[in-house]
Amino acid sequence: MYKCADCGYQFRSNRMPDDLHLWTLYQDNKQTVKEQSRQLGVSESTIKRHLRNVSIEWEQPPLSGGGFVHLDATYWGHNWGIMLALDDTTGNVLYLEFIKSETNADYEAAVKSIEERGYEIRGLIIDGKQSLFSIFSGYRIQMCQFHMKQIVRRYLTLNPKFKAARALKELMDTLTTSCQFSFEQMYKAWKEEWHDTLNKRSLLKSGKTQYTHKRLRSAMHSIDFYLPYLFTCQQIAYEGMPNTNNKIEGTFTDLKKNQNNHSGMTEENRKRFICGFFLALTASLSMKKQEAL
């Protein structure tokens, strides 16, 4: 009789653990195919064959109640990823779907599905796909402040050379700790102080002119667009709404860290792994809820 040191599963030398248990060792206990092969004394191809026998699928769960919804997508490669929605208070998965690209239709399908299954969306927290703000104009939206800072940083770099850019970077560094009124006043003052710089034009060889500080202006235009959505969380009616999408970003990070233990997974195995990860997450949250009662 043999006993797995990680999970306590017992088996005889002439009998393989069942396929589902092998998958649990693979996903939850982070045992690689090579490690299972060595431990069980069988070939890696045998382990892979047993793992392929496991069927793990995600079904959109029935929902109730309501709250603030984190909504985002992440990718593996350039041609497929997942669309995910989480409840902010509980972390429960409200929606999971495999996608080929991050289209408006994918976001609309997620929101429609969540509402049709009985969940009342009080507000959406999203990362900045501009077309979504008009599509979801009927909802209260919080633009992730962390992503807002990243957008501006891409235009200004980490160490801007121009004084106007440095001043804007310093202002953006205060975003997550500022109230709406003070931030808007400081931003207005910045635009007034650097008005001439922002509107300065350079003469091209063709005789035409263009704005001299195009990247600085792009940063400004991004802030102008997102400003009405940066402080939704501070409105009294939406108290408790988060100011960032960190909950869903953290979930993506945990998922990809778990998958990094298994390099070279096929797309089919990766999809089953993802479904298994979120099924396990759902079960864990449900157990914690029951223990709290």
N, C-alpha and C positions, 0 to 999 in steps of 0.2 A: 504494500500500500504506500502511495506517495502523497505528499501534502504540499500544496503550493504555499511558499513562504510569504507571498504577498496577500493572498485572500483567504487562505485556509481551506481551499477546495481540495478534497481527497479523491484520488483515482488510482486504479491498479495499472501496473506497467503494461498490461495487454489491452488497456481500454483508454481511448482518447477522451478527454473532457468533451462535453457536448459543444456544438458549434456556438451557441449563444454565450456559453461561459468563456470560450476562447475569445469571442468578440469583446466581452467585458474586460478580460485581461488586456486585450489590445487597445481598447479605448480608455477605460477608466483607470486601469493600473499601469498604463503607458508601456506595456511590454511590446517590444518590436517583434516582427515575424522571426527574426534571427534568434532572439532571446527565447521565444516559445519553442522554436525548433530545437535549440540546444537543451532546454529544460526537459522537453518531452521525448527527446531522442528520435525525432522524425525529421524528414526533409522539410525545407522551407516551402517547397511547392505543395506539400501535404497541408501545411498550415494555411497557405493561401487558398487552397481549394475549400477547406472547411470555412474559412472566413467569407468566401464568396457565397456560401449557402445561406448566410444570414440575411434576412429581409428586414430592413429598418426603414420605415417611411413616416414622414410627418403629415399629420392631418390638422387642419386649422381647428383649434379647440372652440367649444361653445363659450361665449363670454357673457358677462353681466357687469353691472356697475358702470363706472366711468372714471375719467381722470385725464392726466396729461400724457401724451404719447410721444416717445422718442421714435423717430423714423429715419432710417438711413440704409445705405447699401455698402457692401464690400466685395472685393473681387479676388479671384485666383486666376492669374493670367489676364488676357485681354478679352476673352470671349464668354466668360460666365462668372456669376457671383450669386449673392443672396440679397434679397430685400427683407429687412427685419424691422419689426415694430415692437417696442417694449412699453409696458406700463411703468410710469416713473415711480410710483409709490412701492409697488411690490416687486418690480423687475420681471413680472410674468411676460412670457412671449405671447403677444397678441396676433402676430402674423409672421409667417416665414414662407418665402417662395424663392425658388431658383430662377435667376434671370440671366439673359445674355448681355444686356446693356442697361444702363440706368436711364430709362425713358420716363417721361411724364406719365405715360399710361401705367407703368409699373407702380408708381406712387399712388395714382388714382385708384388702381385695383386694390391696393393695400388698405386705403382709407375706407373704400366702399365695403370691402369684406369685413373689416372690423366693426363698422356700424351695423351691417346686416346681421351680424352674429350677436347683437345686443349690447354693445359697448357704446357709451356716450362720450365722445371726444370733447374734452373741455378746452384743449389747446394742443398744438403741434410744436415740437422742438426739432428743427431741421438745420442743415449745415450750409445752405447758401446757394443751391441751384435756383437761379433767379426766376425761371419760368414758373416755379412752384408757388411763388408768392401771389401770382395772379390766379393760378388754378385753384388755390386754397384760400381765396379771398374771403370766403364765408366762415373761416375759422380764425381764431386768435393764434398767431404764430410768434414763436420766440426764435430769433436767429441766434445760433450758438455763438456766444461771445468769444470763445476760444478760437473758433474758425474765422471769425471776423478779424481777430488779431493776426492769424496766419495769412489771410488774404492780403492785408496791408503789408505784412512783413515781406511777402514775396515781391511786392513792388519796391519797397524801400531798402531791402536787405537788412541784415542784422546790425550793420555799422554804416548808416547813411553818411554821405559826405557833406551834403548841403544842410545848412542850418534849418531851413524850412522842413526838410525831411526828418532831421533829428528831433525837431520840436513835435512833429506829428507822431513819431514813434514813441516819444515820452508820454504824449497824451494817450495813445492807444494802450500803453502799459498800465494805465489807470482804469481801463474799461471795466474790468470785472469787479472793481471795488467802488466804482462811482455810482451816484444816483443819476437818474435821467437828466434832471435839471442842470446839475453842475457840469456833466459831461457835454451836454448840448451847448451850454454857454461857453465852455472852454473851446469847443470845436468851432463855434461861430467866431470867437476871438482869433483863433488861429487863421481862419480863412481871411479875416479882415487884415490881420497883420501881414500876411504873405500874399495879398491880392496881386501885387505887381509881379512877384515871382511866378505865381501860378499862371498869369496871363502873358508872360513874356514869350515873344515869338522870335524864331531864328530864320534868317534868309537862306534858302537853298540855292544851289547852282542853277536850277531851272528858273529861278526868279520867283518861285512861290515861297510862302512862309509856312512854318509849322511851329507848334508849341515847343518851347525849349525843354521843358521838364515834363515830358509825356508820362513817365512812370509815376511821378508825384501826382499828376492830375488823375491818373487812373486810380490811384489809391484814394484820392478825394472822392471821385465819382462812386467808387464802391461803398464808401462810408455813407455818402448821400443816399444811395439806394437802400441800404440796409438799416439806416438810422431809425425809421419808424418801427422796426421790429426788434431792436436791440434791448429794449427795456420793458417788453410786455410783462415779464415776470414781476416787475415792480408795481404793477397796477393792482389796486386793492381787490378787484374782482377776480384776479388770477393769483392770489397769494398762494405760495407753495410751488409755483411753477419754477422749474430749474432754469438757470441762465446759460447752461451749456448742454451739449449732447454727450457728456462724459460717461453716463451710464451705458449707453449703447457702444461707445468706443471701447470702454473697458471690456465689454462682453466680446467684441470682435477680437481684442487682444488675447483674452483667455482662450478663445477658440483656436486662434492661429498658433499660440504657444503649444497647445495640446497636439495640434496637427504636426508641428515641427519635430515631434518625436518619431514621426513615421515618414521619412523622406521617400519620394518616389511613388507615392500612392497614385493609383489610377483615378480617373475622374469619378468612376462609379463608386470606388471605395471612399473617396473624399466626400461624396454626397451622402453616403450612408453614415460616415463619421459625423458629418454636420448634423444630420437628423438625430443621431444618437446623442450627440452633445446637448442639443436643446431638449430632447426628451428627458435626459438625466437632470438638466437644469430645472425643468418644470417639476419633476418628481421631488427634487431637493427643496424647492421653494414651497411645495405643497406640504412636505413633511415638517418644515420649519413653522408653517402656519398652524398646523395641527398641534405641534408642541407648545405653541404660544397660547393656545386656547385653554 
